[in-house]
Amino acid sequence: MAKPRVPRTRGDGTLTEAAYWGKIRGALRSGSLKYASRYAALAKAKHPKPKATVGRHRVEFWCADCKGSFEGKNVEVDHIVRAGSLRCYEDLAGFVERLYCESSGLQVLCKPCHKLKTAKDREEAK
């Protein structure tokens, strides 16, 4: 038997409630990528590459978890405290406040460490 369709109550009948909040969440997250605190967190983790190494990138970043040194393409800025969920208007203020936090609420992690932390955070949120 087919599942009943979820009502499309947003966007002139084109979006479900979950899709609507997903679009808003995505737009806010995209905007946060250019937020000054993110650049400040990266600047704190930045250090010059050793002179013996070659390559066009002259800086690397320390991972706050494993303490390794990585090129910029291999690090991500992570929220120490999760931004959380955004599923209704009541969640909006807290989500924005946590998403657009100061640099003290952010850390630079290498991609493997960030993936592990994100999985752990999601498991704890269940």
N, C-alpha and C positions, 0 to 999 in steps of 0.2 A: 504494500500500500504506500502511496506517495505521501511524503511529508507535507503538511500544510505550508503554504507560502507565507513568508514573513511580510507583514504589511509595509509598503513603501510610503511612508508618511512625510518624507522630506524631499526637497528639490522638485516640486511639482510632480510627485509620485514616482521619482526615479531612484530615490535612495531609501534604504532602510535606516532605522535609528542608529544602528551600529556603524553603517557606512558614513552617515552624516558626521558622527563624532570622530570617526577615523580620518575624515578629510580635515576637520578642524585640528586634530592632534598633529597630523602631518604638516599642516601649514605652520603651526607654532614651532614644531621641531625644526623645520627648514629655516625659519627665521632665526632660531637660536644659534645656528651655525655661524652667523656673522656677529654674534654678541661679543662685546669687548672682554668680558670675563673669560671667555673661552681662549682668546688670544693671550691673556695674562697668564692663564694656567699653562699654556704651551711655553711661554717665555720663561717661566720658573723652572720647567723641566729641560730646557734647552742647554746644550753644551757644545763646544767646538769639537769637531772630529779630530782624532789624533793626526799629527802632521804626516805620519808615515803612510796613511791611507790615501788612496786616490779616488777620484770620483767627483762628480759635479756638485754634489751636496756637501756643504762645509759644516753643517751642524747635524747633531743627532739629539735624541730625547731620551731621558731616563724613564723607565717604567716604574711607577710608584709601588708596584707589587713585587715583581721578580728582580727589580733593580738592574735589569739589562739595559743596554744602549741600542736604540733603534733609529732608523731613518724615519722621516716624517710620514712616509706612505704606510709605515707599519705600526703607527700608534693611533690611538683614539682618545678623545677627551671624554671622561666618564664622570657622571654625577655620583658623588660619594653617597648621598641620600637619593634614592630613586625619585624620579619625577612623579611616578605613580600613574594611576588610571585617569582617564577623562571620558566619562560615559554620560554625564548630565551637567546641567548648568551649575549645580552645587559643587562639583569637582573643579570647575574652571579656575577659580582664584588660587587655590592651593597648588594646582598643577602648574600654572604660570609662575607662581612664586618659586617653586622648586626648580622648574626648568630654567628660568632666567635668574639663577643664583649668582652670588659673588664668586670670585676665583677660589676662595677658601673652601667652597663647596664642590670644587672640581678637582680631578686628578688625571694625569696622563698615564694610560696603560697601553702596553703592547697589545696587538690584536688577539693573541691567544689568551692572555690574562683577562682582557675585556670580555671575551666570549664566555669564559668560565664564570666571571663575576655576574654577568647578565643571566646566565642559566641558573646560578644560585639564587639571585634576587627573584627571578620568576618562580622558582620552586617555593621559596619562602612566602611569596605573595598568595599562593594557592590556599 
